[in-house]
Amino acid sequence: MEGDADFLLWVGCVNSYNDVNTLPNLMAVFDAAGVKYRVLGEDEGCCGSIVHMSGLPGFKDLANGAVSRIQATELDTMTTPCAGCANHFKEIYPKHNIDVGVRVKHAVD
């Protein structure tokens, strides 16, 4: 959804490729409630959670890219159904001096 969204819905790779039923069900709940949200679609990219947990190089590049895309939305809140993404945005990024710049919530918050 474009326009005046209430928050950014960060999909995450788990919900894009593995748990493919969660996202459409969550979006249906938001739609039924009349909540306005925005998704980045193919531009979302990766939060870097898998790379970080695997100990592979490139985490900070992925994280900084994600932050740039998030901040470009000019929204002040982001919600994600992905526990890995939520944990990394809220707990791991700050440990690496990376500021998401928005309020981060897990979809069940």
Secondary structure, DSSP 8 states (H G I E B T S, - for coil): --SS-SEEE---HIIIII-TTHHHHHHHHHHHTT--EE--GGG----SHHHHHHT-TTHHHHHHHHHHHHHHTT-SEEEES-HHHHHIIIIIHHHTT----SEEEETT-
